[in-house]
Amino acid sequence: MDSVPASSEQMADPAAQDSDLKKSRSKGKKVLIGCGSSFVVFALVVAALGYVYGPSSLAFITGEPRYLFKPSPQKYAKDVLRIADVMAIYRGSEDYARAKEEIKPQIKEAKSYEDVYEPLRTALKAGGGKHSNLITPDDAQPATEENSEAPQVSASGDIGIVRLPELGIGEYGQTYADIVSKGLIDNATCGAIVDLRGNDGGDMGPMVAGVSPLLPDGVVLSFVGGAFDSDVTVRGNSVQGGGTPTTTNGGKLDIPVAILTDGDTASSAEATLLAFRGLDFARSFGAPTAGYASANSYFTLADGAGVMITVSNDQARTGEVFGDDPIPPDVEITGDDPKAVEDAALQWLASKGCSPAL
């Protein structure tokens, strides 16, 4: 899950109106009753507007629609669609408009939140593309040490090798980033290999923070083409603007870097790959990626389900924009032998003066 959170940039608050109530002693008790009645009516109107529009508006600020009372399945679904109406990258498309019309009968007849999951998925993918989704409460669990795969660190001679697995959003992100960063500092004395094969994404922040010793400071990636444009930046060993803001330690390494990819490298793993694209000291090896190079905003719903809405596409420092297009490696390695990809990377690093293990 590459998460912009959504890491995600939010929209402005709804406007509010103020009115002055003037009191006159000459009107006495009648005025006070009249003002009180007006206040009650005004409060009811505000409450009604808040119920209709407030939850979806709050989602842009807090990352989740919030309710005073448990929403009906119909209200639940309408608020998801209101969020998508503002955020989804293809929100103005005919496909999205058509999908919303087609799912209306299913939403109207829904008896539970589960009944609207699939209709909402249909609309989200029409408005946000294939990278958008609705995640059930069972699958929307935060990343912990118990449910996360740890990065793997090894060395071949003076070349440090880190394998970055997928990573959900949660407390394990900091540990994940620290393992990668320390592994590079301790093992990559001449060159490094960053293995993104099989990584289908998640939280981009810890991934990029982990490899920050290999990246120059500045903008490493941009999000473009949606409701807003923004940059992902590296400062030292800190990452901002993409996924969970994360900081590691160790400083910088001035060494050549090989990145390994395959057809399962997706989402935040593709963003991590693009952080190196266009750098003179970096080269990618393997197969074209999965084609989910886009940024999602993530919203938690009333029942614990999650909504991922694609809000923009990934742009490398080269100016290339990918989105749903696979990212080709610099050196494509055909065949099913994973060792052939590693060997090609090691040979390139050897040409740069590094000494892999024999």
DRENDO-1510 file (C-alpha; in Angstrom, 1 decimal, always signed):
<recs>
REC; n; res; u; v; w
REC; 1; MET; +0.0; +0.0; +0.0 .
REC; 2; ASP; +1.7; +3.1; -1.0 .
REC; 3; SER; -0.2; +5.6; +1.3 .
REC; 4; VAL; -0.6; +9.1; +0.9 .
REC; 5; PRO; -2.1; +9.3; +3.1 .
REC; 6; ALA; -2.6; +9.5; +2.6 .
REC; 7; SER; -0.8; +10.5; +3.8 .
REC; 8; SER; -2.7; +12.7; +2.2 .
REC; 9; GLU; -3.3; +16.4; +1.5 .
REC; 10; GLN; -6.7; +17.6; +2.7 .
REC; 11; MET; -9.2; +20.1; +1.5 .
REC; 12; ALA; -10.5; +23.3; +3.1 .
REC; 13; ASP; -13.1; +23.5; +5.9 .
REC; 14; PRO; -16.8; +24.3; +5.1 .
REC; 15; ALA; -17.7; +28.0; +5.6 .
REC; 16; ALA; -20.0; +29.1; +8.4 .
REC; 17; GLN; -22.2; +32.1; +8.8 .
REC; 18; ASP; -22.7; +34.3; +11.9 .
REC; 19; SER; -25.7; +36.4; +12.7 .
REC; 20; ASP; -26.2; +39.1; +15.3 .
REC; 21; LEU; -29.3; +38.9; +17.4 .
REC; 22; LYS; -30.4; +42.4; +18.7 .
REC; 23; LYS; -32.4; +42.6; +21.9 .
REC; 24; SER; -34.7; +45.4; +22.9 .
REC; 25; ARG; -36.0; +46.0; +26.4 .
REC; 26; SER; -39.2; +47.4; +25.1 .
REC; 27; LYS; -40.2; +44.1; +23.6 .
REC; 28; GLY; -39.4; +42.3; +26.8 .
REC; 29; LYS; -40.3; +38.6; +27.1 .
REC; 30; LYS; -41.6; +38.3; +23.6 .
REC; 31; VAL; -38.2; +39.2; +22.1 .
REC; 32; LEU; -36.4; +36.7; +24.3 .
REC; 33; ILE; -38.8; +33.9; +23.3 .
REC; 34; GLY; -38.5; +34.9; +19.7 .
REC; 35; CYS; -34.6; +34.8; +19.8 .
REC; 36; GLY; -34.7; +31.5; +21.6 .
REC; 37; SER; -37.0; +30.0; +18.9 .
REC; 38; SER; -34.7; +31.4; +16.2 .
REC; 39; PHE; -31.7; +29.8; +17.9 .
REC; 40; VAL; -33.4; +26.4; +18.1 .
REC; 41; VAL; -34.3; +26.6; +14.4 .
REC; 42; PHE; -30.8; +27.7; +13.4 .
REC; 43; ALA; -29.3; +24.9; +15.5 .
REC; 44; LEU; -31.5; +22.3; +13.9 .
REC; 45; VAL; -30.6; +23.6; +10.4 .
REC; 46; VAL; -26.9; +23.5; +11.3 .
REC; 47; ALA; -27.3; +20.0; +12.8 .
REC; 48; ALA; -29.1; +18.8; +9.7 .
REC; 49; LEU; -26.4; +20.2; +7.4 .
REC; 50; GLY; -23.7; +18.8; +9.6 .
REC; 51; TYR; -25.3; +15.3; +9.4 .
REC; 52; VAL; -25.6; +15.5; +5.6 .
REC; 53; TYR; -22.3; +17.2; +4.7 .
REC; 54; GLY; -20.3; +17.3; +7.9 .
REC; 55; PRO; -18.9; +13.7; +8.0 .
REC; 56; SER; -17.5; +13.8; +4.5 .
REC; 57; SER; -16.1; +17.3; +5.1 .
REC; 58; LEU; -14.4; +16.2; +8.3 .
REC; 59; ALA; -12.9; +13.3; +6.4 .
REC; 60; PHE; -10.7; +15.8; +4.6 .
REC; 61; ILE; -9.4; +17.1; +7.9 .
REC; 62; THR; -9.2; +14.0; +10.1 .
REC; 63; GLY; -8.9; +11.2; +7.6 .
REC; 64; GLU; -12.2; +9.7; +8.5 .
REC; 65; PRO; -15.9; +10.7; +8.4 .
REC; 66; ARG; -17.2; +11.2; +11.9 .
REC; 67; TYR; -20.7; +10.8; +13.2 .
REC; 68; LEU; -22.8; +11.6; +16.3 .
REC; 69; PHE; -24.9; +8.6; +15.5 .
REC; 70; LYS; -24.3; +5.3; +13.7 .
REC; 71; PRO; -24.9; +6.0; +10.0 .
REC; 72; SER; -27.3; +4.0; +7.8 .
REC; 73; PRO; -25.7; +2.0; +5.0 .
REC; 74; GLN; -27.1; +4.6; +2.6 .
REC; 75; LYS; -25.5; +7.5; +4.5 .
REC; 76; TYR; -22.3; +5.5; +4.8 .
REC; 77; ALA; -22.2; +5.0; +1.0 .
REC; 78; LYS; -23.2; +8.6; +0.2 .
REC; 79; ASP; -20.3; +10.0; +2.3 .
REC; 80; VAL; -17.8; +7.8; +0.6 .
REC; 81; LEU; -19.0; +9.0; -2.8 .
REC; 82; ARG; -18.9; +12.7; -1.6 .
REC; 83; ILE; -15.3; +12.2; -0.7 .
REC; 84; ALA; -14.6; +10.6; -4.1 .
REC; 85; ASP; -16.4; +13.4; -5.8 .
REC; 86; VAL; -13.7; +15.8; -4.5 .
REC; 87; MET; -10.6; +13.6; -4.4 .
REC; 88; ALA; -10.7; +11.0; -7.2 .
REC; 89; ILE; -8.4; +11.6; -10.1 .
REC; 90; TYR; -11.1; +10.8; -12.7 .
REC; 91; ARG; -13.9; +12.4; -10.7 .
REC; 92; GLY; -15.1; +14.3; -13.8 .
REC; 93; SER; -15.2; +11.3; -16.1 .
REC; 94; GLU; -18.3; +9.8; -17.8 .
REC; 95; ASP; -17.3; +6.3; -16.4 .
REC; 96; TYR; -17.5; +7.6; -12.9 .
REC; 97; ALA; -20.8; +9.4; -13.4 .
REC; 98; ARG; -22.3; +6.2; -15.0 .
REC; 99; ALA; -21.0; +4.0; -12.2 .
REC; 100; LYS; -22.6; +6.1; -9.6 .
REC; 101; GLU; -25.9; +5.9; -11.4 .
REC; 102; GLU; -25.7; +2.1; -11.8 .
REC; 103; ILE; -25.0; +1.4; -8.1 .
REC; 104; LYS; -27.9; +3.6; -6.8 .
REC; 105; PRO; -30.4; +0.7; -6.6 .
REC; 106; GLN; -27.9; -1.5; -4.7 .
REC; 107; ILE; -27.2; +1.2; -2.2 .
REC; 108; LYS; -30.9; +2.0; -1.8 .
REC; 109; GLU; -31.7; -1.6; -1.0 .
REC; 110; ALA; -28.6; -2.2; +1.3 .
REC; 111; LYS; -29.3; -3.6; +4.8 .
REC; 112; SER; -25.7; -3.5; +6.0 .
REC; 113; TYR; -22.4; -1.9; +5.4 .
REC; 114; GLU; -21.2; -5.1; +3.8 .
REC; 115; ASP; -24.0; -4.7; +1.2 .
REC; 116; VAL; -22.4; -1.5; -0.1 .
REC; 117; TYR; -18.8; -2.6; -0.2 .
REC; 118; GLU; -18.9; -4.0; -3.8 .
REC; 119; PRO; -21.0; -1.2; -5.3 .
REC; 120; LEU; -18.6; +1.3; -3.7 .
REC; 121; ARG; -15.6; -0.6; -5.1 .
REC; 122; THR; -17.1; -0.3; -8.6 .
REC; 123; ALA; -17.5; +3.5; -8.2 .
REC; 124; LEU; -14.1; +4.0; -6.6 .
REC; 125; LYS; -12.3; +2.2; -9.4 .
REC; 126; ALA; -14.3; +4.2; -12.0 .
REC; 127; GLY; -13.4; +7.5; -10.3 .
REC; 128; GLY; -9.9; +6.6; -9.2 .
REC; 129; GLY; -8.7; +3.9; -11.5 .
REC; 130; LYS; -7.5; +0.4; -10.7 .
REC; 131; HIS; -5.4; +1.5; -7.7 .
REC; 132; SER; -8.5; +2.7; -5.8 .
REC; 133; ASN; -10.3; +0.2; -3.5 .
REC; 134; LEU; -12.4; -0.4; -0.5 .
REC; 135; ILE; -10.7; -2.5; +2.1 .
REC; 136; THR; -12.8; -4.6; +4.6 .
REC; 137; PRO; -12.3; -4.1; +8.3 .
REC; 138; ASP; -10.5; -7.5; +8.6 .
REC; 139; ASP; -7.9; -6.4; +6.0 .
REC; 140; ALA; -7.6; -2.8; +7.2 .
REC; 141; GLN; -5.3; -3.7; +10.2 .
REC; 142; PRO; -2.4; -1.4; +11.2 .
REC; 143; ALA; +1.1; -2.8; +10.6 .
REC; 144; THR; +2.7; -4.3; +13.7 .
REC; 145; GLU; +5.7; -6.4; +14.2 .
REC; 146; GLU; +3.5; -9.5; +14.5 .
REC; 147; ASN; +1.7; -9.0; +11.1 .
REC; 148; SER; +4.5; -7.5; +9.1 .
REC; 149; GLU; +7.4; -9.0; +7.1 .
REC; 150; ALA; +10.7; -7.6; +8.2 .
REC; 151; PRO; +13.2; -6.2; +5.6 .
REC; 152; GLN; +16.1; -8.5; +4.9 .
REC; 153; VAL; +19.7; -7.3; +5.0 .
REC; 154; SER; +22.8; -9.1; +3.7 .
REC; 155; ALA; +26.1; -8.4; +2.0 .
REC; 156; SER; +28.0; -9.6; -1.0 .
REC; 157; GLY; +31.6; -8.5; -0.5 .
REC; 158; ASP; +31.5; -4.8; +0.0 .
REC; 159; ILE; +28.0; -4.5; -1.5 .
REC; 160; GLY; +25.1; -4.1; +0.9 .
REC; 161; ILE; +21.8; -5.8; -0.2 .
REC; 162; VAL; +18.4; -4.9; +1.3 .
REC; 163; ARG; +15.2; -6.5; +0.3 .
REC; 164; LEU; +12.1; -4.3; +1.0 .
REC; 165; PRO; +8.8; -6.2; +1.4 .
REC; 166; GLU; +5.4; -4.7; +1.4 .
REC; 167; LEU; +4.5; -2.6; +4.4 .
REC; 168; GLY; +1.1; -1.5; +5.9 .
REC; 169; ILE; +0.5; +1.8; +7.7 .
REC; 170; GLY; +1.2; +1.4; +11.4 .
REC; 171; GLU; +3.7; +1.4; +14.2 .
REC; 172; TYR; +6.0; -1.1; +12.5 .
REC; 173; GLY; +7.0; +1.5; +9.9 .
REC; 174; GLN; +9.7; +3.1; +12.0 .
REC; 175; THR; +11.3; -0.3; +12.8 .
REC; 176; TYR; +11.1; -1.2; +9.2 .
REC; 177; ALA; +12.9; +2.0; +8.1 .
REC; 178; ASP; +15.6; +1.7; +10.8 .
REC; 179; ILE; +16.4; -1.9; +9.8 .
REC; 180; VAL; +16.9; -0.8; +6.2 .
REC; 181; SER; +18.9; +2.3; +7.0 .
REC; 182; LYS; +21.2; +0.6; +9.5 .
REC; 183; GLY; +21.7; -2.3; +7.1 .
REC; 184; LEU; +22.9; +0.0; +4.4 .
REC; 185; ILE; +25.2; +2.0; +6.6 .
REC; 186; ASP; +26.7; -1.2; +8.1 .
REC; 187; ASN; +27.1; -3.2; +4.9 .
REC; 188; ALA; +27.2; -1.0; +1.8 .
REC; 189; THR; +30.8; +0.2; +1.9 .
REC; 190; CYS; +31.1; +0.4; -1.9 .
REC; 191; GLY; +27.7; -0.2; -3.5 .
REC; 192; ALA; +24.1; -1.2; -2.7 .
REC; 193; ILE; +21.3; -3.3; -4.1 .
REC; 194; VAL; +17.7; -2.4; -3.3 .
REC; 195; ASP; +15.5; -5.3; -4.0 .
REC; 196; LEU; +11.8; -4.3; -4.6 .
REC; 197; ARG; +10.7; -7.5; -6.3 .
REC; 198; GLY; +7.5; -8.9; -4.9 .
REC; 199; ASN; +6.8; -5.6; -3.0 .
REC; 200; ASP; +3.2; -4.6; -3.8 .
REC; 201; GLY; +3.3; -1.4; -1.8 .
REC; 202; GLY; +1.9; +0.1; +1.3 .
REC; 203; ASP; +3.4; +2.9; +3.3 .
REC; 204; MET; +5.9; +4.8; +1.2 .
REC; 205; GLY; +7.4; +7.0; +4.0 .
REC; 206; PRO; +9.3; +4.3; +5.8 .
REC; 207; MET; +10.4; +2.7; +2.5 .
REC; 208; VAL; +12.0; +5.9; +1.3 .
REC; 209; ALA; +13.3; +6.8; +4.7 .
REC; 210; GLY; +15.0; +3.4; +4.9 .
REC; 211; VAL; +16.9; +4.0; +1.7 .
REC; 212; SER; +17.5; +7.7; +2.4 .
REC; 213; PRO; +21.2; +7.2; +2.9 .
REC; 214; LEU; +21.4; +6.5; -0.8 .
REC; 215; LEU; +19.3; +9.5; -2.0 .
REC; 216; PRO; +20.3; +13.1; -2.4 .
REC; 217; ASP; +18.4; +15.8; -0.5 .
REC; 218; GLY; +15.6; +17.5; -2.3 .
REC; 219; VAL; +12.5; +16.5; -4.3 .
REC; 220; VAL; +12.7; +12.8; -5.1 .
REC; 221; LEU; +9.2; +12.4; -6.6 .
REC; 222; SER; +6.1; +14.5; -7.3 .
REC; 223; PHE; +2.4; +13.7; -7.4 .
REC; 224; VAL; +0.7; +15.4; -10.4 .
REC; 225; GLY; -2.5; +15.4; -12.5 .
REC; 226; GLY; -5.2; +15.3; -9.8 .
REC; 227; ALA; -6.9; +17.7; -7.5 .
REC; 228; PHE; -3.5; +18.9; -6.3 .
REC; 229; ASP; +0.2; +18.6; -7.1 .
REC; 230; SER; +2.8; +18.0; -4.3 .
REC; 231; ASP; +6.3; +16.9; -3.8 .
REC; 232; VAL; +8.0; +14.1; -1.8 .
REC; 233; THR; +11.2; +15.5; -0.2 .
REC; 234; VAL; +14.2; +14.0; +1.5 .
REC; 235; ARG; +16.2; +16.0; +4.0 .
REC; 236; GLY; +19.1; +14.0; +5.5 .
REC; 237; ASN; +17.4; +10.8; +6.6 .
REC; 238; SER; +13.9; +12.4; +6.9 .
REC; 239; VAL; +11.1; +12.0; +4.4 .
REC; 240; GLN; +8.0; +14.2; +4.0 .
REC; 241; GLY; +5.1; +14.4; +1.6 .
REC; 242; GLY; +4.7; +10.7; +0.8 .
REC; 243; GLY; +3.2; +8.2; +3.2 .
REC; 244; THR; +4.0; +8.5; +6.9 .
REC; 245; PRO; +6.7; +11.1; +7.6 .
REC; 246; THR; +9.6; +9.1; +8.8 .
REC; 247; THR; +13.2; +9.8; +10.0 .
REC; 248; THR; +16.1; +7.4; +10.5 .
REC; 249; ASN; +19.8; +7.9; +11.3 .
REC; 250; GLY; +23.1; +7.2; +9.7 .
REC; 251; GLY; +23.8; +10.0; +7.2 .
REC; 252; LYS; +24.6; +9.6; +3.6 .
REC; 253; LEU; +26.5; +7.1; +1.4 .
REC; 254; ASP; +28.1; +8.2; -1.9 .
REC; 255; ILE; +27.9; +4.9; -3.7 .
REC; 256; PRO; +26.3; +3.3; -6.9 .
REC; 257; VAL; +22.9; +1.8; -6.4 .
REC; 258; ALA; +21.2; -1.1; -8.3 .
REC; 259; ILE; +17.4; -1.5; -7.9 .
REC; 260; LEU; +15.7; -4.8; -8.7 .
REC; 261; THR; +12.1; -4.9; -10.0 .
REC; 262; ASP; +9.6; -7.4; -11.3 .
REC; 263; GLY; +6.0; -7.5; -12.4 .
REC; 264; ASP; +4.8; -7.5; -8.7 .
REC; 265; THR; +6.6; -4.3; -7.8 .
REC; 266; ALA; +3.7; -2.0; -7.3 .
REC; 267; SER; +2.4; +1.2; -5.7 .
REC; 268; SER; +4.7; +2.6; -3.0 .
REC; 269; ALA; +7.5; +0.2; -4.2 .
REC; 270; GLU; +7.2; +1.9; -7.6 .
REC; 271; ALA; +7.4; +5.3; -5.9 .
REC; 272; THR; +10.6; +4.1; -4.2 .
REC; 273; LEU; +12.0; +3.0; -7.5 .
REC; 274; LEU; +11.1; +6.4; -9.0 .
REC; 275; ALA; +13.0; +8.1; -6.2 .
REC; 276; PHE; +16.2; +6.8; -7.9 .
REC; 277; ARG; +15.1; +7.4; -11.5 .
REC; 278; GLY; +17.3; +9.8; -13.3 .
REC; 279; LEU; +20.2; +9.7; -10.9 .
REC; 280; ASP; +23.6; +9.1; -12.5 .
REC; 281; PHE; +24.7; +6.6; -9.9 .
REC; 282; ALA; +21.6; +4.4; -10.0 .
REC; 283; ARG; +20.4; +1.8; -12.4 .
REC; 284; SER; +17.4; -0.6; -12.3 .
REC; 285; PHE; +17.4; -4.2; -13.4 .
REC; 286; GLY; +14.7; -6.8; -13.9 .
REC; 287; ALA; +11.2; -6.7; -15.4 .
REC; 288; PRO; +8.7; -3.8; -15.9 .
REC; 289; THR; +6.6; -3.1; -12.8 .
REC; 290; ALA; +2.9; -3.7; -12.1 .
REC; 291; GLY; +1.7; -0.2; -13.1 .
REC; 292; TYR; +0.2; +1.3; -9.9 .
REC; 293; ALA; +2.5; +4.3; -9.9 .
REC; 294; SER; -0.1; +6.7; -8.3 .
REC; 295; ALA; -0.8; +8.3; -5.0 .
REC; 296; ASN; -3.8; +7.3; -2.8 .
REC; 297; SER; -5.5; +9.2; +0.0 .
REC; 298; TYR; -6.7; +6.8; +2.7 .
REC; 299; PHE; -9.9; +7.3; +4.8 .
REC; 300; THR; -11.1; +5.1; +7.6 .
REC; 301; LEU; -14.8; +4.5; +7.7 .
REC; 302; ALA; -17.3; +4.1; +10.5 .
REC; 303; ASP; -17.1; +0.3; +10.7 .
REC; 304; GLY; -13.3; +0.2; +10.4 .
REC; 305; ALA; -13.2; -0.4; +6.7 .
REC; 306; GLY; -10.8; +1.7; +4.6 .
REC; 307; VAL; -11.1; +3.6; +1.4 .
REC; 308; MET; -8.2; +4.2; -0.9 .
REC; 309; ILE; -8.8; +6.8; -3.5 .
REC; 310; THR; -6.2; +7.6; -6.2 .
REC; 311; VAL; -5.7; +11.3; -6.3 .
REC; 312; SER; -2.7; +11.8; -8.5 .
REC; 313; ASN; +0.0; +10.1; -10.6 .
REC; 314; ASP; +3.7; +9.7; -9.9 .
REC; 315; GLN; +6.2; +11.9; -11.7 .
REC; 316; ALA; +9.9; +11.1; -11.6 .
REC; 317; ARG; +12.6; +13.8; -11.5 .
REC; 318; THR; +13.1; +13.1; -15.2 .
REC; 319; GLY; +9.6; +14.5; -15.8 .
REC; 320; GLU; +8.1; +11.1; -16.8 .
REC; 321; VAL; +4.6; +10.4; -15.5 .
REC; 322; PHE; +3.5; +6.8; -15.1 .
REC; 323; GLY; +0.2; +6.3; -13.3 .
REC; 324; ASP; -1.3; +3.0; -14.6 .
REC; 325; ASP; +1.7; +2.4; -16.9 .
REC; 326; PRO; +4.4; -0.1; -15.9 .
REC; 327; ILE; +7.8; +1.4; -15.2 .
REC; 328; PRO; +10.5; -0.2; -17.5 .
REC; 329; PRO; +13.8; -1.0; -15.9 .
REC; 330; ASP; +17.0; +0.5; -17.3 .
REC; 331; VAL; +18.2; -3.1; -18.0 .
REC; 332; GLU; +15.5; -5.6; -18.7 .
REC; 333; ILE; +16.3; -9.2; -17.8 .
REC; 334; THR; +14.0; -11.7; -19.4 .
REC; 335; GLY; +13.3; -15.2; -18.1 .
REC; 336; ASP; +12.2; -16.6; -14.8 .
REC; 337; ASP; +15.6; -16.9; -13.1 .
REC; 338; PRO; +15.7; -14.4; -10.2 .
REC; 339; LYS; +19.4; -15.0; -9.9 .
REC; 340; ALA; +20.0; -13.7; -13.3 .
REC; 341; VAL; +18.7; -10.3; -12.2 .
REC; 342; GLU; +20.9; -10.3; -9.1 .
REC; 343; ASP; +24.0; -11.3; -11.2 .
REC; 344; ALA; +23.4; -8.5; -13.7 .
REC; 345; ALA; +23.2; -6.0; -10.8 .
REC; 346; LEU; +26.4; -7.4; -9.2 .
REC; 347; GLN; +28.2; -7.3; -12.5 .
REC; 348; TRP; +27.3; -3.6; -13.0 .
REC; 349; LEU; +28.4; -2.7; -9.5 .
REC; 350; ALA; +31.7; -4.6; -10.1 .
REC; 351; SER; +32.2; -2.4; -13.2 .
REC; 352; LYS; +31.9; +0.6; -10.8 .
REC; 353; GLY; +34.8; -0.8; -8.7 .
REC; 354; CYS; +32.9; -2.8; -6.1 .
REC; 355; SER; +33.9; -6.3; -5.1 .
REC; 356; PRO; +31.0; -8.8; -4.8 .
REC; 357; ALA; +31.7; -12.1; -3.0 .
REC; 358; LEU; +32.9; -14.9; -5.2 .
</recs>
